[in-house]
């Protein structure tokens, strides 16, 4: 991946992570009978979303990654995200189990969406190559 693709993925994943956390928070708040969400929490989620998208720079490579390299980089990225979340949760004073669970689910959603975007672009490239070399 080149730096432009990574920057695009980081921007997309920021919004996916932020809005997913906001939706989960909104649903859980309604289930607990809370009608409003504090702006401090919203900005904390923005900061957390921004910090957890930064480890995607691990995927920067000048050449195409092999499958094992790709898997190792995803594991490193997941560990970095969990480390950031744990530090953030500790300093913010949030519930550890709920926060890590929510972020892990959101990270997996982001990973799945990224996977499907990659499959879609790979299919488009394959189709263009087939048309070109007919």
C-alpha positions, -999 to 999 in steps of 0.1 A, spaced: 0 0 0 12 34 -8 9 64 16 -22 78 -3 -41 46 1 -32 44 38 -43 80 44 -76 73 26 -81 41 47 -73 60 79 -98 88 71 -125 62 62 -118 41 93 -118 72 116 -154 79 106 -164 42 107 -149 38 142 -163 71 155 -198 67 143 -199 30 153 -189 39 188 -214 67 189 -242 44 177 -233 18 203 -231 44 230 -265 58 219 -281 24 220 -266 15 254 -276 50 268 -312 45 257 -313 11 272 -301 25 305 -326 53 303 -302 82 296 -315 107 272 -284 129 266 -248 123 259 -222 147 273 -201 166 248 -170 157 267 -177 120 259 -182 129 222 -149 146 220 -133 118 240 -146 94 214 -133 116 186 -98 116 202 -100 79 208 -110 72 172 -82 94 159 -56 77 181 -68 42 172 -66 48 134 -30 59 136 -16 24 140 -27 17 104 6 33 93 20 -2 102 7 -13 68 29 11 48 51 -8 25 68 0 -8 60 -35 -21 30 -58 -19 28 -77 13 28 -115 15 0 -131 33 20 -138 64 34 -103 65 -2 -90 61 -14 -111 90 15 -101 113 9 -65 105 -28 -68 114 -19 -85 147 6 -57 155 -21 -31 146 -46 -48 168 -21 -49 197 -13 -12 192 -50 -4 191 -57 -24 223 -27 -7 240 -40 28 231 -75 19 243 -63 5 276 -42 36 282 -70 59 272 -95 40 294 -71 41 324 -66 78 321 -103 86 313 -116 64 341 -140 44 320 -151 8 325 -123 -14 312 -144 -44 301 -171 -25 283 -147 -1 266 -123 -28 253 -153 -49 242 -168 -21 223 -135 -11 207 -127 -47 197 -161 -51 181 -158 -17 163 -122 -27 152 -135 -59 137 -163 -40 119 -137 -16 105 -114 -45 95 -144 -63 78 -154 -31 59 -118 -26 48 -116 -62 36 -147 -58 15 -134 -25 1 -102 -43 -9 -120 -72 -25 -142 -48 -45 -111 -29 -58 -93 -62 -66 -124 -73 -85 -125 -41 -104 -88 -43 -113 -92 -79 -124 -121 -70 -146 -101 -41 -162 -71 -64 -168 -93 -91 -184 -109 -65 -207 -75 -51 -217 -59 -84 -225 -88 -100 -244 
